[in-house]
Amino acid sequence: MAEISAKLVQELRQKTGAGMMDCKKALKESEGDIEAATTWLRQKGIAKADKGSSRIAAEGLVDTYIQTGGQVGVLIEVNCQTDFVARNDAFKALVKNLAQQAATADSVESLLTQPYIEKSSVTVDEFIKETIATLGENIQVRRFVNFSLANTPGIADSYIHTGGRVGVLMELTAQSALAATNEDFQNLAKNAAMQVAACPNVEYVSVDQIPAEIVTKEKDIEMGKDDLGNKPENIKEKIVQGRIDKRLKEMTLLDQPYIRDQSISIEDLVKQVKGQIGEDIQVSRFVRYVLGEGIEKNEMSFADEVAAQIGAK
């Protein structure tokens, strides 16, 4: 039969509220037929059991896992419905364990199929369902990223801000393994991660990493601004270029004023550490997660939700 696409799985998931792995299995059993898969889930009692999965989960935690030695790092976002559950110890422990397990996974789907770290008789997906039943809220592993330096000298480090609402995973590389053990190098990794957390506009390490289409888009925006309408073309070009240069620097980590010392930039800080350890080092990559970003939140009040649930019974 044809391969079951992620889009098809997502469609069934939204329709039934069943878990990802159950939807995939149902589609395989029904050879990709959505209606047949829905019936299969209802027959198994899964759609009904997972009714809570249809509720919007936009709260939760962003957390990290850094392997001893910093050769592997993970940033993960796990969502629930309310801040109350996000502060629950059982939920926190689940997120912490999932971050560690995500170190060896290449997708959310593959993570869900792993034996759970503290209960190997069940998969991660099955343990999450148990936790949903216990806590009474929908729980979703939304996304994660893992960095592995393998044989590359360097370190992965992270920073979590505002109680798990913002998280950053940072990777720095060096010329030798000895540099990765240097305290100044390790501090640079932590401080660079903090810098990204504090700078919501930062998306790239340096200007030369910004895709050409982004630069073109920014130029088009600036060229179309009303305050340039009456300017001569040559003057307009100079003004626009100045604005673009400023905008691009706002998007890059190395051009940011260092939050601990505004008189220098992050690039200056990197140069200082290079001089201290005596070898070249690079900020190679980073990822920043903001809890719930991009999720369309349900503004229904708690009282309204309770009333709706009572009315549905």
Secondary structure as UniProt FT lines:
FT   HELIX           6..16
FT   HELIX           20..29
FT   TURN            30..32
FT   HELIX           34..44
FT   HELIX           46..49
FT   HELIX           51..54
FT   STRAND          59..66
FT   TURN            68..69
FT   STRAND          72..80
FT   HELIX           83..86
FT   HELIX           89..101
FT   HELIX           102..104
FT   HELIX           108..113
FT   STRAND          115..116
FT   TURN            117..118
FT   STRAND          119..123
FT   HELIX           124..135
FT   STRAND          140..148
FT   TURN            150..151
FT   STRAND          154..161
FT   TURN            162..165
FT   STRAND          166..174
FT   HELIX           177..180
FT   HELIX           183..198
FT   TURN            200..201
FT   HELIX           207..209
FT   HELIX           212..223
FT   HELIX           226..228
FT   TURN            229..230
FT   HELIX           233..250
FT   TURN            254..255
FT   STRAND          257..258
FT   TURN            259..260
FT   STRAND          261..265
FT   HELIX           266..277
FT   STRAND          281..290
FT   TURN            291..294
FT   HELIX           302..312
//
